[in-house]
């Protein structure tokens, strides 16, 4: 059976509703259920790295809407 790690992230953001709609992430909270950490420093690095990757993707990708209000990832 493959290992499963459950996690959740919450991000606090500031949104400039002006012409550019700039988004700035001001705080992030992460919760992971990864079992017993044999190398806590490596676990912290994985969590931090996944947070940075997720923010990079979310803040630099374009969200496209399709029919019926669904996003392109849901179609």
mmCIF file of the N, C-alpha and C atoms, coordinates in Angstrom:
data_MODEL
# 
_entry.id   MODEL 
# 
loop_
_atom_site.group_PDB 
_atom_site.id 
_atom_site.type_symbol 
_atom_site.label_atom_id 
_atom_site.label_alt_id 
_atom_site.label_comp_id 
_atom_site.label_asym_id 
_atom_site.label_entity_id 
_atom_site.label_seq_id 
_atom_site.pdbx_PDB_ins_code 
_atom_site.Cartn_x 
_atom_site.Cartn_y 
_atom_site.Cartn_z 
_atom_site.occupancy 
_atom_site.B_iso_or_equiv 
_atom_site.pdbx_formal_charge 
_atom_site.auth_seq_id 
_atom_site.auth_comp_id 
_atom_site.auth_asym_id 
_atom_site.auth_atom_id 
_atom_site.pdbx_PDB_model_num 
ATOM 1   N N  . UNK A 1 1  ? 0.846   -1.176 0.000   1.00 0.00 ? 1  UNK A N  1 
ATOM 2   C CA . UNK A 1 1  ? 0.000   0.000  0.000   1.00 0.00 ? 1  UNK A CA 1 
ATOM 3   C C  . UNK A 1 1  ? 0.894   1.243  0.000   1.00 0.00 ? 1  UNK A C  1 
ATOM 4   N N  . UNK A 1 2  ? 0.659   2.176  -0.912  1.00 0.00 ? 2  UNK A N  1 
ATOM 5   C CA . UNK A 1 2  ? 1.491   3.385  -0.971  1.00 0.00 ? 2  UNK A CA 1 
ATOM 6   C C  . UNK A 1 2  ? 1.203   4.302  0.219   1.00 0.00 ? 2  UNK A C  1 
ATOM 7   N N  . UNK A 1 3  ? 2.219   5.040  0.657   1.00 0.00 ? 3  UNK A N  1 
ATOM 8   C CA . UNK A 1 3  ? 1.991   5.973  1.767   1.00 0.00 ? 3  UNK A CA 1 
ATOM 9   C C  . UNK A 1 3  ? 1.165   7.169  1.305   1.00 0.00 ? 3  UNK A C  1 
ATOM 10  N N  . UNK A 1 4  ? 0.335   7.645  2.175   1.00 0.00 ? 4  UNK A N  1 
ATOM 11  C CA . UNK A 1 4  ? -0.486  8.819  1.874   1.00 0.00 ? 4  UNK A CA 1 
ATOM 12  C C  . UNK A 1 4  ? -0.219  9.881  2.925   1.00 0.00 ? 4  UNK A C  1 
ATOM 13  N N  . UNK A 1 5  ? -0.034  11.104 2.483   1.00 0.00 ? 5  UNK A N  1 
ATOM 14  C CA . UNK A 1 5  ? 0.162   12.228 3.384   1.00 0.00 ? 5  UNK A CA 1 
ATOM 15  C C  . UNK A 1 5  ? -0.962  13.218 3.121   1.00 0.00 ? 5  UNK A C  1 
ATOM 16  N N  . UNK A 1 6  ? -1.675  13.544 4.157   1.00 0.00 ? 6  UNK A N  1 
ATOM 17  C CA . UNK A 1 6  ? -2.771  14.503 4.029   1.00 0.00 ? 6  UNK A CA 1 
ATOM 18  C C  . UNK A 1 6  ? -2.285  15.866 4.497   1.00 0.00 ? 6  UNK A C  1 
ATOM 19  N N  . UNK A 1 7  ? -2.680  16.895 3.779   1.00 0.00 ? 7  UNK A N  1 
ATOM 20  C CA . UNK A 1 7  ? -2.230  18.240 4.136   1.00 0.00 ? 7  UNK A CA 1 
ATOM 21  C C  . UNK A 1 7  ? -3.302  19.264 3.800   1.00 0.00 ? 7  UNK A C  1 
ATOM 22  N N  . UNK A 1 8  ? -3.147  20.421 4.420   1.00 0.00 ? 8  UNK A N  1 
ATOM 23  C CA . UNK A 1 8  ? -4.038  21.549 4.144   1.00 0.00 ? 8  UNK A CA 1 
ATOM 24  C C  . UNK A 1 8  ? -3.232  22.831 4.259   1.00 0.00 ? 8  UNK A C  1 
ATOM 25  N N  . UNK A 1 9  ? -3.548  23.785 3.407   1.00 0.00 ? 9  UNK A N  1 
ATOM 26  C CA . UNK A 1 9  ? -2.890  25.092 3.424   1.00 0.00 ? 9  UNK A CA 1 
ATOM 27  C C  . UNK A 1 9  ? -3.951  26.177 3.481   1.00 0.00 ? 9  UNK A C  1 
ATOM 28  N N  . UNK A 1 10 ? -3.642  27.240 4.207   1.00 0.00 ? 10 UNK A N  1 
ATOM 29  C CA . UNK A 1 10 ? -4.482  28.435 4.242   1.00 0.00 ? 10 UNK A CA 1 
ATOM 30  C C  . UNK A 1 10 ? -3.565  29.614 3.974   1.00 0.00 ? 10 UNK A C  1 
ATOM 31  N N  . UNK A 1 11 ? -3.950  30.470 3.046   1.00 0.00 ? 11 UNK A N  1 
ATOM 32  C CA . UNK A 1 11 ? -3.136  31.642 2.709   1.00 0.00 ? 11 UNK A CA 1 
ATOM 33  C C  . UNK A 1 11 ? -3.930  32.914 2.967   1.00 0.00 ? 11 UNK A C  1 
ATOM 34  N N  . UNK A 1 12 ? -3.259  33.875 3.578   1.00 0.00 ? 12 UNK A N  1 
ATOM 35  C CA . UNK A 1 12 ? -3.828  35.205 3.770   1.00 0.00 ? 12 UNK A CA 1 
ATOM 36  C C  . UNK A 1 12 ? -3.230  36.100 2.692   1.00 0.00 ? 12 UNK A C  1 
ATOM 37  N N  . UNK A 1 13 ? -4.090  36.766 1.935   1.00 0.00 ? 13 UNK A N  1 
ATOM 38  C CA . UNK A 1 13 ? -3.604  37.568 0.812   1.00 0.00 ? 13 UNK A CA 1 
ATOM 39  C C  . UNK A 1 13 ? -4.175  38.980 0.855   1.00 0.00 ? 13 UNK A C  1 
ATOM 40  N N  . UNK A 1 14 ? -3.433  39.899 0.274   1.00 0.00 ? 14 UNK A N  1 
ATOM 41  C CA . UNK A 1 14 ? -3.907  41.258 0.019   1.00 0.00 ? 14 UNK A CA 1 
ATOM 42  C C  . UNK A 1 14 ? -4.127  41.384 -1.478  1.00 0.00 ? 14 UNK A C  1 
ATOM 43  N N  . UNK A 1 15 ? -5.287  41.886 -1.868  1.00 0.00 ? 15 UNK A N  1 
ATOM 44  C CA . UNK A 1 15 ? -5.611  42.038 -3.282  1.00 0.00 ? 15 UNK A CA 1 
ATOM 45  C C  . UNK A 1 15 ? -5.824  43.517 -3.586  1.00 0.00 ? 15 UNK A C  1 
ATOM 46  N N  . UNK A 1 16 ? -5.075  44.016 -4.555  1.00 0.00 ? 16 UNK A N  1 
ATOM 47  C CA . UNK A 1 16 ? -5.257  45.386 -5.039  1.00 0.00 ? 16 UNK A CA 1 
ATOM 48  C C  . UNK A 1 16 ? -6.317  45.320 -6.131  1.00 0.00 ? 16 UNK A C  1 
ATOM 49  N N  . UNK A 1 17 ? -7.473  45.869 -5.864  1.00 0.00 ? 17 UNK A N  1 
ATOM 50  C CA . UNK A 1 17 ? -8.579  45.769 -6.815  1.00 0.00 ? 17 UNK A CA 1 
ATOM 51  C C  . UNK A 1 17 ? -8.507  46.830 -7.905  1.00 0.00 ? 17 UNK A C  1 
ATOM 52  N N  . UNK A 1 18 ? -7.374  47.490 -8.026  1.00 0.00 ? 18 UNK A N  1 
ATOM 53  C CA . UNK A 1 18 ? -7.184  48.491 -9.070  1.00 0.00 ? 18 UNK A CA 1 
ATOM 54  C C  . UNK A 1 18 ? -7.079  47.847 -10.438 1.00 0.00 ? 18 UNK A C  1 
ATOM 55  N N  . UNK A 1 19 ? -6.491  48.541 -11.357 1.00 0.00 ? 19 UNK A N  1 
ATOM 56  C CA . UNK A 1 19 ? -6.435  48.108 -12.751 1.00 0.00 ? 19 UNK A CA 1 
ATOM 57  C C  . UNK A 1 19 ? -5.657  46.803 -12.945 1.00 0.00 ? 19 UNK A C  1 
ATOM 58  N N  . UNK A 1 20 ? -4.621  46.567 -12.137 1.00 0.00 ? 20 UNK A N  1 
ATOM 59  C CA . UNK A 1 20 ? -3.796  45.372 -12.345 1.00 0.00 ? 20 UNK A CA 1 
ATOM 60  C C  . UNK A 1 20 ? -4.260  44.180 -11.534 1.00 0.00 ? 20 UNK A C  1 
ATOM 61  N N  . UNK A 1 21 ? -4.984  44.381 -10.444 1.00 0.00 ? 21 UNK A N  1 
ATOM 62  C CA . UNK A 1 21 ? -5.442  43.271 -9.622  1.00 0.00 ? 21 UNK A CA 1 
ATOM 63  C C  . UNK A 1 21 ? -4.309  42.496 -8.983  1.00 0.00 ? 21 UNK A C  1 
ATOM 64  N N  . UNK A 1 22 ? -3.305  43.192 -8.484  1.00 0.00 ? 22 UNK A N  1 
ATOM 65  C CA . UNK A 1 22 ? -2.141  42.534 -7.901  1.00 0.00 ? 22 UNK A CA 1 
ATOM 66  C C  . UNK A 1 22 ? -2.507  41.794 -6.620  1.00 0.00 ? 22 UNK A C  1 
ATOM 67  N N  . UNK A 1 23 ? -1.904  40.613 -6.440  1.00 0.00 ? 23 UNK A N  1 
ATOM 68  C CA . UNK A 1 23 ? -2.140  39.788 -5.263  1.00 0.00 ? 23 UNK A CA 1 
ATOM 69  C C  . UNK A 1 23 ? -0.823  39.611 -4.526  1.00 0.00 ? 23 UNK A C  1 
ATOM 70  N N  . UNK A 1 24 ? -0.845  39.850 -3.215  1.00 0.00 ? 24 UNK A N  1 
ATOM 71  C CA . UNK A 1 24 ? 0.349   39.678 -2.387  1.00 0.00 ? 24 UNK A CA 1 
ATOM 72  C C  . UNK A 1 24 ? 0.001   38.726 -1.251  1.00 0.00 ? 24 UNK A C  1 
ATOM 73  N N  . UNK A 1 25 ? 0.752   37.646 -1.134  1.00 0.00 ? 25 UNK A N  1 
ATOM 74  C CA . UNK A 1 25 ? 0.547   36.686 -0.052  1.00 0.00 ? 25 UNK A CA 1 
ATOM 75  C C  . UNK A 1 25 ? 1.239   37.221 1.199   1.00 0.00 ? 25 UNK A C  1 
ATOM 76  N N  . UNK A 1 26 ? 0.477   37.413 2.279   1.00 0.00 ? 26 UNK A N  1 
ATOM 77  C CA . UNK A 1 26 ? 1.046   37.979 3.499   1.00 0.00 ? 26 UNK A CA 1 
ATOM 78  C C  . UNK A 1 26 ? 1.341   36.933 4.561   1.00 0.00 ? 26 UNK A C  1 
ATOM 79  N N  . UNK A 1 27 ? 0.662   35.787 4.521   1.00 0.00 ? 27 UNK A N  1 
ATOM 80  C CA . UNK A 1 27 ? 0.891   34.747 5.513   1.00 0.00 ? 27 UNK A CA 1 
ATOM 81  C C  . UNK A 1 27 ? 0.361   33.418 4.993   1.00 0.00 ? 27 UNK A C  1 
ATOM 82  N N  . UNK A 1 28 ? 1.014   32.330 5.397   1.00 0.00 ? 28 UNK A N  1 
ATOM 83  C CA . UNK A 1 28 ? 0.581   30.988 5.002   1.00 0.00 ? 28 UNK A CA 1 
ATOM 84  C C  . UNK A 1 28 ? 0.657   30.076 6.219   1.00 0.00 ? 28 UNK A C  1 
ATOM 85  N N  . UNK A 1 29 ? -0.376  29.260 6.396   1.00 0.00 ? 29 UNK A N  1 
ATOM 86  C CA . UNK A 1 29 ? -0.370  28.242 7.437   1.00 0.00 ? 29 UNK A CA 1 
ATOM 87  C C  . UNK A 1 29 ? -0.478  26.892 6.744   1.00 0.00 ? 29 UNK A C  1 
ATOM 88  N N  . UNK A 1 30 ? 0.321   25.930 7.212   1.00 0.00 ? 30 UNK A N  1 
ATOM 89  C CA . UNK A 1 30 ? 0.318   24.593 6.622   1.00 0.00 ? 30 UNK A CA 1 
ATOM 90  C C  . UNK A 1 30 ? 0.130   23.556 7.721   1.00 0.00 ? 30 UNK A C  1 
ATOM 91  N N  . UNK A 1 31 ? -0.661  22.538 7.433   1.00 0.00 ? 31 UNK A N  1 
ATOM 92  C CA . UNK A 1 31 ? -0.850  21.421 8.356   1.00 0.00 ? 31 UNK A CA 1 
ATOM 93  C C  . UNK A 1 31 ? -0.653  20.134 7.570   1.00 0.00 ? 31 UNK A C  1 
ATOM 94  N N  . UNK A 1 32 ? 0.211   19.261 8.071   1.00 0.00 ? 32 UNK A N  1 
ATOM 95  C CA . UNK A 1 32 ? 0.502   17.995 7.404   1.00 0.00 ? 32 UNK A CA 1 
ATOM 96  C C  . UNK A 1 32 ? 0.381   16.853 8.394   1.00 0.00 ? 32 UNK A C  1 
ATOM 97  N N  . UNK A 1 33 ? -0.209  15.769 7.951   1.00 0.00 ? 33 UNK A N  1 
ATOM 98  C CA . UNK A 1 33 ? -0.251  14.541 8.732   1.00 0.00 ? 33 UNK A CA 1 
ATOM 99  C C  . UNK A 1 33 ? 0.661   13.552 8.018   1.00 0.00 ? 33 UNK A C  1 
ATOM 100 N N  . UNK A 1 34 ? 1.940   13.581 8.359   1.00 0.00 ? 34 UNK A N  1 
ATOM 101 C CA . UNK A 1 34 ? 2.911   12.742 7.647   1.00 0.00 ? 34 UNK A CA 1 
ATOM 102 C C  . UNK A 1 34 ? 3.407   11.576 8.494   1.00 0.00 ? 34 UNK A C  1 
ATOM 103 N N  . UNK A 1 35 ? 2.785   11.330 9.641   1.00 0.00 ? 35 UNK A N  1 
ATOM 104 C CA . UNK A 1 35 ? 3.235   10.233 10.485  1.00 0.00 ? 35 UNK A CA 1 
ATOM 105 C C  . UNK A 1 35 ? 4.473   10.630 11.273  1.00 0.00 ? 35 UNK A C  1 
ATOM 106 N N  . UNK A 1 36 ? 5.263   9.633  11.672  1.00 0.00 ? 36 UNK A N  1 
ATOM 107 C CA . UNK A 1 36 ? 6.488   9.894  12.437  1.00 0.00 ? 36 UNK A CA 1 
ATOM 108 C C  . UNK A 1 36 ? 7.570   10.405 11.497  1.00 0.00 ? 36 UNK A C  1 
ATOM 109 N N  . UNK A 1 37 ? 8.076   11.585 11.798  1.00 0.00 ? 37 UNK A N  1 
ATOM 110 C CA . UNK A 1 37 ? 9.126   12.188 10.970  1.00 0.00 ? 37 UNK A CA 1 
ATOM 111 C C  . UNK A 1 37 ? 10.480  11.633 11.403  1.00 0.00 ? 37 UNK A C  1 
ATOM 112 N N  . UNK A 1 38 ? 11.105  10.851 10.537  1.00 0.00 ? 38 UNK A N  1 
ATOM 113 C CA . UNK A 1 38 ? 12.430  10.319 10.846  1.00 0.00 ? 38 UNK A CA 1 
ATOM 114 C C  . UNK A 1 38 ? 13.496  11.393 10.723  1.00 0.00 ? 38 UNK A C  1 
ATOM 115 N N  . UNK A 1 39 ? 13.272  12.364 9.849   1.00 0.00 ? 39 UNK A N  1 
ATOM 116 C CA . UNK A 1 39 ? 14.197  13.480 9.679   1.00 0.00 ? 39 UNK A CA 1 
ATOM 117 C C  . UNK A 1 39 ? 13.360  14.765 9.654   1.00 0.00 ? 39 UNK A C  1 
ATOM 118 N N  . UNK A 1 40 ? 13.115  15.357 10.830  1.00 0.00 ? 40 UNK A N  1 
ATOM 119 C CA . UNK A 1 40 ? 12.237  16.534 10.903  1.00 0.00 ? 40 UNK A CA 1 
ATOM 120 C C  . UNK A 1 40 ? 12.694  17.702 10.033  1.00 0.00 ? 40 UNK A C  1 
ATOM 121 N N  . UNK A 1 41 ? 13.994  17.891 9.884   1.00 0.00 ? 41 UNK A N  1 
ATOM 122 C CA . UNK A 1 41 ? 14.483  18.987 9.053   1.00 0.00 ? 41 UNK A CA 1 
ATOM 123 C C  . UNK A 1 41 ? 14.110  18.762 7.582   1.00 0.00 ? 41 UNK A C  1 
ATOM 124 N N  . UNK A 1 42 ? 14.193  17.508 7.129   1.00 0.00 ? 42 UNK A N  1 
ATOM 125 C CA . UNK A 1 42 ? 13.802  17.196 5.750   1.00 0.00 ? 42 UNK A CA 1 
ATOM 126 C C  . UNK A 1 42 ? 12.299  17.395 5.556   1.00 0.00 ? 42 UNK A C  1 
ATOM 127 N N  . UNK A 1 43 ? 11.506  17.019 6.548   1.00 0.00 ? 43 UNK A N  1 
ATOM 128 C CA . UNK A 1 43 ? 10.056  17.215 6.465   1.00 0.00 ? 43 UNK A CA 1 
ATOM 129 C C  . UNK A 1 43 ? 9.735   18.706 6.375   1.00 0.00 ? 43 UNK A C  1 
ATOM 130 N N  . UNK A 1 44 ? 10.392  19.509 7.206   1.00 0.00 ? 44 UNK A N  1 
ATOM 131 C CA . UNK A 1 44 ? 10.180  20.959 7.159   1.00 0.00 ? 44 UNK A CA 1 
ATOM 132 C C  . UNK A 1 44 ? 10.555  21.512 5.788   1.00 0.00 ? 44 UNK A C  1 
ATOM 133 N N  . UNK A 1 45 ? 11.645  21.015 5.218   1.00 0.00 ? 45 UNK A N  1 
ATOM 134 C CA . UNK A 1 45 ? 12.062  21.454 3.887   1.00 0.00 ? 45 UNK A CA 1 
ATOM 135 C C  . UNK A 1 45 ? 11.057  21.085 2.813   1.00 0.00 ? 45 UNK A C  1 
ATOM 136 N N  . UNK A 1 46 ? 10.488  19.881 2.903   1.00 0.00 ? 46 UNK A N  1 
ATOM 137 C CA . UNK A 1 46 ? 9.478   19.453 1.932   1.00 0.00 ? 46 UNK A CA 1 
ATOM 138 C C  . UNK A 1 46 ? 8.223   20.324 2.030   1.00 0.00 ? 46 UNK A C  1 
ATOM 139 N N  . UNK A 1 47 ? 7.794   20.622 3.258   1.00 0.00 ? 47 UNK A N  1 
ATOM 140 C CA . UNK A 1 47 ? 6.599   21.445 3.445   1.00 0.00 ? 47 UNK A CA 1 
ATOM 141 C C  . UNK A 1 47 ? 6.841   22.858 2.926   1.00 0.00 ? 47 UNK A C  1 
ATOM 142 N N  . UNK A 1 48 ? 7.991   23.431 3.266   1.00 0.00 ? 48 UNK A N  1 
ATOM 143 C CA . UNK A 1 48 ? 8.321   24.780 2.801   1.00 0.00 ? 48 UNK A CA 1 
ATOM 144 C C  . UNK A 1 48 ? 8.421   24.820 1.281   1.00 0.00 ? 48 UNK A C  1 
ATOM 145 N N  . UNK A 1 49 ? 9.081   23.822 0.701   1.00 0.00 ? 49 UNK A N  1 
ATOM 146 C CA . UNK A 1 49 ? 9.225   23.765 -0.756  1.00 0.00 ? 49 UNK A CA 1 
ATOM 147 C C  . UNK A 1 49 ? 7.894   23.623 -1.470  1.00 0.00 ? 49 UNK A C  1 
ATOM 148 N N  . UNK A 1 50 ? 7.013   22.781 -0.945  1.00 0.00 ? 50 UNK A N  1 
ATOM 149 C CA . UNK A 1 50 ? 5.707   22.608 -1.593  1.00 0.00 ? 50 UNK A CA 1 
ATOM 150 C C  . UNK A 1 50 ? 4.880   23.882 -1.484  1.00 0.00 ? 50 UNK A C  1 
ATOM 151 N N  . UNK A 1 51 ? 5.036   24.597 -0.388  1.00 0.00 ? 51 UNK A N  1 
ATOM 152 C CA . UNK A 1 51 ? 4.333   25.875 -0.230  1.00 0.00 ? 51 UNK A CA 1 
ATOM 153 C C  . UNK A 1 51 ? 4.816   26.882 -1.271  1.00 0.00 ? 51 UNK A C  1 
ATOM 154 N N  . UNK A 1 52 ? 6.128   26.977 -1.450  1.00 0.00 ? 52 UNK A N  1 
ATOM 155 C CA . UNK A 1 52 ? 6.683   27.907 -2.436  1.00 0.00 ? 52 UNK A CA 1 
ATOM 156 C C  . UNK A 1 52 ? 6.262   27.529 -3.859  1.00 0.00 ? 52 UNK A C  1 
ATOM 157 N N  . UNK A 1 53 ? 6.267   26.233 -4.160  1.00 0.00 ? 53 UNK A N  1 
ATOM 158 C CA . UNK A 1 53 ? 5.848   25.799 -5.500  1.00 0.00 ? 53 UNK A CA 1 
ATOM 159 C C  . UNK A 1 53 ? 4.376   26.131 -5.737  1.00 0.00 ? 53 UNK A C  1 
ATOM 160 N N  . UNK A 1 54 ? 3.536   25.862 -4.751  1.00 0.00 ? 54 UNK A N  1 
ATOM 161 C CA . UNK A 1 54 ? 2.113   26.152 -4.893  1.00 0.00 ? 54 UNK A CA 1 
ATOM 162 C C  . UNK A 1 54 ? 1.834   27.632 -5.079  1.00 0.00 ? 54 UNK A C  1 
ATOM 163 N N  . UNK A 1 55 ? 2.536   28.468 -4.311  1.00 0.00 ? 55 UNK A N  1 
ATOM 164 C CA . UNK A 1 55 ? 2.358   29.914 -4.470  1.00 0.00 ? 55 UNK A CA 1 
ATOM 165 C C  . UNK A 1 55 ? 2.834   30.375 -5.839  1.00 0.00 ? 55 UNK A C  1 
ATOM 166 N N  . UNK A 1 56 ? 3.952   29.826 -6.291  1.00 0.00 ? 56 UNK A N  1 
ATOM 167 C CA . UNK A 1 56 ? 4.466   30.206 -7.605  1.00 0.00 ? 56 UNK A CA 1 
ATOM 168 C C  . UNK A 1 56 ? 3.499   29.865 -8.720  1.00 0.00 ? 56 UNK A C  1 
ATOM 169 N N  . UNK A 1 57 ? 2.922   28.683 -8.637  1.00 0.00 ? 57 UNK A N  1 
ATOM 170 C CA . UNK A 1 57 ? 1.957   28.264 -9.657  1.00 0.00 ? 57 UNK A CA 1 
ATOM 171 C C  . UNK A 1 57 ? 0.704   29.134 -9.592  1.00 0.00 ? 57 UNK A C  1 
ATOM 172 N N  . UNK A 1 58 ? 0.180   29.324 -8.396  1.00 0.00 ? 58 UNK A N  1 
ATOM 173 C CA . UNK A 1 58 ? -1.087  30.045 -8.250  1.00 0.00 ? 58 UNK A CA 1 
ATOM 174 C C  . UNK A 1 58 ? -0.948  31.523 -8.588  1.00 0.00 ? 58 UNK A C  1 
ATOM 175 N N  . UNK A 1 59 ? 0.174   32.137 -8.244  1.00 0.00 ? 59 UNK A N  1 
ATOM 176 C CA . UNK A 1 59 ? 0.319   33.570 -8.484  1.00 0.00 ? 59 UNK A CA 1 
ATOM 177 C C  . UNK A 1 59 ? 0.787   33.901 -9.895  1.00 0.00 ? 59 UNK A C  1 
ATOM 178 N N  . UNK A 1 60 ? 1.235   32.900 -10.650 1.00 0.00 ? 60 UNK A N  1 
ATOM 179 C CA . UNK A 1 60 ? 1.728   33.199 -11.996 1.00 0.00 ? 60 UNK A CA 1 
ATOM 180 C C  . UNK A 1 60 ? 0.900   32.552 -13.100 1.00 0.00 ? 60 UNK A C  1 
ATOM 181 N N  . UNK A 1 61 ? -0.045  31.667 -12.759 1.00 0.00 ? 61 UNK A N  1 
ATOM 182 C CA . UNK A 1 61 ? -0.880  31.041 -13.780 1.00 0.00 ? 61 UNK A CA 1 
ATOM 183 C C  . UNK A 1 61 ? -2.130  31.866 -14.035 1.00 0.00 ? 61 UNK A C  1 
ATOM 184 N N  . UNK A 1 62 ? -2.685  31.676 -15.200 1.00 0.00 ? 62 UNK A N  1 
ATOM 185 C CA . UNK A 1 62 ? -3.923  32.350 -15.576 1.00 0.00 ? 62 UNK A CA 1 
ATOM 186 C C  . UNK A 1 62 ? -5.078  31.372 -15.362 1.00 0.00 ? 62 UNK A C  1 
ATOM 187 N N  . UNK A 1 63 ? -6.103  31.804 -14.677 1.00 0.00 ? 63 UNK A N  1 
ATOM 188 C CA . UNK A 1 63 ? -7.276  30.967 -14.454 1.00 0.00 ? 63 UNK A CA 1 
ATOM 189 C C  . UNK A 1 63 ? -8.273  31.219 -15.571 1.00 0.00 ? 63 UNK A C  1 
ATOM 190 N N  . UNK A 1 64 ? -8.622  30.166 -16.289 1.00 0.00 ? 64 UNK A N  1 
ATOM 191 C CA . UNK A 1 64 ? -9.576  30.292 -17.392 1.00 0.00 ? 64 UNK A CA 1 
ATOM 192 C C  . UNK A 1 64 ? -10.912 29.698 -16.986 1.00 0.00 ? 64 UNK A C  1 
ATOM 193 N N  . UNK A 1 65 ? -11.967 30.388 -17.294 1.00 0.00 ? 65 UNK A N  1 
ATOM 194 C CA . UNK A 1 65 ? -13.308 29.894 -17.001 1.00 0.00 ? 65 UNK A CA 1 
ATOM 195 C C  . UNK A 1 65 ? -13.914 29.314 -18.267 1.00 0.00 ? 65 UNK A C  1 
ATOM 196 N N  . UNK A 1 66 ? -14.606 28.234 -18.096 1.00 0.00 ? 66 UNK A N  1 
ATOM 197 C CA . UNK A 1 66 ? -15.276 27.576 -19.204 1.00 0.00 ? 66 UNK A CA 1 
ATOM 198 C C  . UNK A 1 66 ? -16.782 27.808 -19.053 1.00 0.00 ? 66 UNK A C  1 
ATOM 199 N N  . UNK A 1 67 ? -17.578 26.988 -19.721 1.00 0.00 ? 67 UNK A N  1 
ATOM 200 C CA . UNK A 1 67 ? -19.026 27.128 -19.661 1.00 0.00 ? 67 UNK A CA 1 
ATOM 201 C C  . UNK A 1 67 ? -19.547 26.801 -18.259 1.00 0.00 ? 67 UNK A C  1 
ATOM 202 N N  . UNK A 1 68 ? -20.663 27.360 -17.896 1.00 0.00 ? 68 UNK A N  1 
ATOM 203 C CA . UNK A 1 68 ? -21.365 27.111 -16.636 1.00 0.00 ? 68 UNK A CA 1 
ATOM 204 C C  . UNK A 1 68 ? -20.540 27.482 -15.407 1.00 0.00 ? 68 UNK A C  1 
ATOM 205 N N  . UNK A 1 69 ? -19.573 28.397 -15.536 1.00 0.00 ? 69 UNK A N  1 
ATOM 206 C CA . UNK A 1 69 ? -18.820 28.870 -14.390 1.00 0.00 ? 69 UNK A CA 1 
ATOM 207 C C  . UNK A 1 69 ? -17.748 27.939 -13.873 1.00 0.00 ? 69 UNK A C  1 
ATOM 208 N N  . UNK A 1 70 ? -17.498 26.826 -14.581 1.00 0.00 ? 70 UNK A N  1 
ATOM 209 C CA . UNK A 1 70 ? -16.457 25.904 -14.135 1.00 0.00 ? 70 UNK A CA 1 
ATOM 210 C C  . UNK A 1 70 ? -15.102 26.388 -14.622 1.00 0.00 ? 70 UNK A C  1 
ATOM 211 N N  . UNK A 1 71 ? -14.058 26.044 -13.878 1.00 0.00 ? 71 UNK A N  1 
ATOM 212 C CA . UNK A 1 71 ? -12.712 26.384 -14.336 1.00 0.00 ? 71 UNK A CA 1 
ATOM 213 C C  . UNK A 1 71 ? -12.247 25.339 -15.331 1.00 0.00 ? 71 UNK A C  1 
ATOM 214 N N  . UNK A 1 72 ? -11.198 25.653 -16.089 1.00 0.00 ? 72 UNK A N  1 
ATOM 215 C CA . UNK A 1 72 ? -10.722 24.735 -17.123 1.00 0.00 ? 72 UNK A CA 1 
ATOM 216 C C  . UNK A 1 72 ? -10.215 23.431 -16.526 1.00 0.00 ? 72 UNK A C  1 
ATOM 217 N N  . UNK A 1 73 ? -9.754  23.428 -15.273 1.00 0.00 ? 73 UNK A N  1 
ATOM 218 C CA . UNK A 1 73 ? -9.271  22.200 -14.647 1.00 0.00 ? 73 UNK A CA 1 
ATOM 219 C C  . UNK A 1 73 ? -10.418 21.242 -14.337 1.00 0.00 ? 73 UNK A C  1 
ATOM 220 N N  . UNK A 1 74 ? -11.633 21.756 -14.214 1.00 0.00 ? 74 UNK A N  1 
ATOM 221 C CA . UNK A 1 74 ? -12.782 20.926 -13.881 1.00 0.00 ? 74 UNK A CA 1 
ATOM 222 C C  . UNK A 1 74 ? -13.472 20.362 -15.112 1.00 0.00 ? 74 UNK A C  1 
ATOM 223 N N  . UNK A 1 75 ? -13.127 20.834 -16.294 1.00 0.00 ? 75 UNK A N  1 
ATOM 224 C CA . UNK A 1 75 ? -13.821 20.412 -17.515 1.00 0.00 ? 75 UNK A CA 1 
ATOM 225 C C  . UNK A 1 75 ? -13.199 19.165 -18.105 1.00 0.00 ? 75 UNK A C  1 
# 
